[in-house]
Amino acid sequence: MNFFSPAEMAANYSAVGKAKASMAIGKMIVLGILAGAFIAFGGIGATTVAVSIPYASLGKFLGACVFPGGLAMVVLAGGELFTGNCLMSIAWLQKDIKFSGMVRNLVIVFFANFIGGLLVAACVVFSHQIGQFDNGLAVSVISTAVTKCNLSFSDTLIRGILCNFLVSLAVWITFAAKDVAGKVLGLFFPVMIFVLCGFEHCVANMYFISAGLFAKMVPAYAEAAVAAGVDLSGLTVGGFVSNLIPATIGNIIGGAICVGAAYWFIYLRKKEDK
């Protein structure tokens, strides 16, 4: 076969989980920053495409088709992504790594991803890249951040579960492929679906909401957003936190339990544990 079976993928991932748990902190931080930046580039690329299309539904679809490029960079160029690393639950349940090793990786990578997303957000805003389309791109950036900050806890939590069910499944599928084309094709559809449906990805939101907050600081962008009918009152650091907490919890449930634990249960659980 030119691909690995799901059972082989599950067995192979234990080695991946062990490598992630034992990785040096410095390397983990750098790879985490890169992954956060890659996802942010996918985000700004998707927004730029969407704004350039006069039909909103078509623009959203094409933007969703661009966003998977961020995860493709993580998988192929190398990066540590919090949401994908929730699959480390497989190695923990298999007793190949300690719970503390899994938590250590997830916490460090989470904050490193945040740095990467924050840096890209600052760069695209203060380089005036989002001034394209007569500040229409800036309005979209701010509007997206406002929408995310105003979601309820329960809505964000559930959308977070659905999101990382798909993203972790995308990462899982890449382990089936033995070539670059197969990995990119495998991750494309789950990620495209999550973006198209508007589910909540904590790492992507580290970019999206940061970019909105930075854009709000630029008078021309804020004025354009207000003129377009966007209410900026909910776009605050507090609103950012209120989104990030449930999105992160939901992403952990979606990735570590709905995908990681499920596939461990199906393919790796020992007979004596059944």
N, C-alpha and C positions, 0 to 999 in steps of 0.2 A: 504494500500500500504506500501511496505517496503522502499519507497523513497518519497521525496517531489516533487511535481509538480513544473514546472517553475514559476507559479504564487505564490505558497507558498514560493519558494526560494527567489523571489523578495521581498515579504513581510517580510520574516525573515531577509534579509540582512540589512534592515533599522536599526534594533536593533544592528547588528554587527557594522554598520557604526557609530552609536551613541557612542558605547563603545570605538571605536578607536579614535574618535574625542575628547573624554573626558579623555583619558588615561593620567596618570601622565608622565611627560617628562622623568624622570629617567627610568621608566619601558619601555617606548617607545624606549629609546636608547639601553637598554640591549637586548630587544627582536629584535631590528633592527640589532644589531651586530651579534646576533645568526643567524638570517635569512641570512645575508650576508655570514656568514661562512658556513651555510648549502648549499647554492647555490654554493659556491666555492668548497666544498667537492664534490658536484655533478660534477663540472667542471673537477677537477683533476682526479676523478674516470673515467669519460668519456674519457679523453685524454689518461690515462694509458691503458685502455682497447683497444682503437683504435690503439695505437702504437704497441701493442703486437700481432696484427693480420697482417699477411703478405699481405693480399688482402685489398687494401685501401677502396673499397666500402663496404666490409663486416665489416671492422674495424669501419668505420663511422657509420654504422647502429647499431652495438653493443654498441658503445659509446653513441649513441642517446638513447639506451634502458637503459643505466646506469644513465644518467643525471637526469631523473625524480625523482631519490632518493632524490635529493636536495630539491625539492618542497614538496615531501612527508614528509621530516623532518620538514619543515616549518609548514605544515598543522597539523601534528600529534603531534609533540613535542612542538609546539608553537613558533611563530616568527612573526615579522612585516616586510613584504616584500613590497618595494615600488611599484613594478609592480602590484601585487595583490591588493594593497590598492587603486589603481586607481578606483576600483569598488565603492569607497566611493561616487562617483558621484551619485550613486543611492540614497543614504541617503540625499545628498545635494539637488538634484532635487525634492525629496519628502518633502523637507523643515524640515527634522528631525535634520539636523546639519547646522551650518553656513559655508559659504565659507571659512572663516578664520580658522575654526576648521579643515576643510579638508586640507587646504594648510599647516597648522601647522604640522599635522601628516605626510604629504608627504615629506616635507622638512627635518624634523628631521629624519625620517626613511631612506630617501635617503642617508644622510651622515653617519648614523649608519650602513647601509648596506655596505657602502664604507669601513668603518673601519673593518668590519668583513671579507670582501673579501681581503683587503690589508693584514691583519694579516695571513690569511691562505696562501696567495701567498708568503709572506716572509718566512713562516715556511716550505713550501714544497720546496722552492728554496734553502734556506740556511741550511736546514737539508740534502740536496743533495738527496732528494727523487726523483727529476726529473733527476738524473743521471742514472736511470735505462735504460736498453737496450743499454748499451755502449753510453750513452748520447743521445740516440735516442729520449727519452722522452723530454729532454731539447730542442732539435731541434724542436720538434713538438710544444712545448709551445711557443718558440720564433717565429716560423713561423706563428702560429695562431695570435699572437699579431701583427705581421707585417702586415698581411692581413687585420686585422680590422683597423689598423691605416691608411692604404692606401685606404680605401673605400671613395668614394665621399660622400658629404653631402646628396645628393638626394638619393643615393643608401642606405645609412645608415638609413635615415629617413623612407623610404618606408619599408625596412626590419624591422625597429623598430615597425612600425604600425602592420605589419603582425605577428611579434613575440608576441606582447602583446595582440593582438586579441586572439591568441591561449592560452597564459599563463593565461590571465584573464578568458577565457572560461574554462580552466582547474580548476582554483580556484572556478569559478561559479558552475561547475559540482560537486565539492566536497560538496557543500551545498545541493545537491540532495540526497546524501547518508546518511544513518542512522547508518552505521557501518564502521569500519576501512577498511575492504577489499574493500568496495564499493568506499570509498574516494580515495584509492590508485589506483584502477583500473580506476576510472573516470578521474583522473588527468594524468594518464600515456600517453595516446595516443596523446592528444594535445601537451604536452611538447616534447614527442619523435619526433613528426612531425616538430616542430619548430627547434629543434637541427639538425635533419637530413637535413632540407632545408637550414640551415645556416643563419637563421634570427638573428636580433640583439637585445639582451636583456641587458639593461644597467647595471643591477646588476651583471649578469654573466661576462660582460666585465670589471667590476671593478676588478674581479679576473683575467680573462684571460690576460688583457693588463698589469696589475700590475705584474703578474708572468713573463710575457715576459720582462718587463723592469728590474726586479730584476735579471732574468737569464742572461740578456745582461751584467750585472755587473760582472758576474763570467767568467773569461777568458776562462776556458775549455769549457763552454757552448757556449760562443760567437764564439770561434774558430770552434767548431763542426758545428754550424749553418752556418757560412761563408763557410766552406768546403762543406756543403750540398747545397750551392748555394743560401742561404737566404741573401737578401740585408737588412742590419740592419739600413740603413740611415734614414728610415721613422719611426723607432721605437723610439719615443721621447715622452716627457711629452706633448708637443704640439699636437702630433698625437693622444695621448690618449684623450685629451680634444676635438679634432676635431671629434672623434668618439662618445664620451660620450654625447655631446650636441644634435646632431640629433637623436641618439638612444633614449635618454630620451624623447625628444619631440614626437618622433614616438610612444614610449611606452605609453605615456599619451593619445595620440589620439586613439591608438588601444584599450586600457583598459577602459578609462573614457568615451569615446564617442561610439566607435564601439560595445562595449559590455555593459558597465554600462548604458549609456544613452539609448541605443537601448532597453534593457530589461525594463528599467523604463517606456519608452514610450509605450511598448506593454502591460505591466501588472499593472502598478501603476498610470499612469497619470489619473487624475480625469476627469470626464465627462465634467465638466464646462471648463476645460482647452483644450478640444479637438476642 
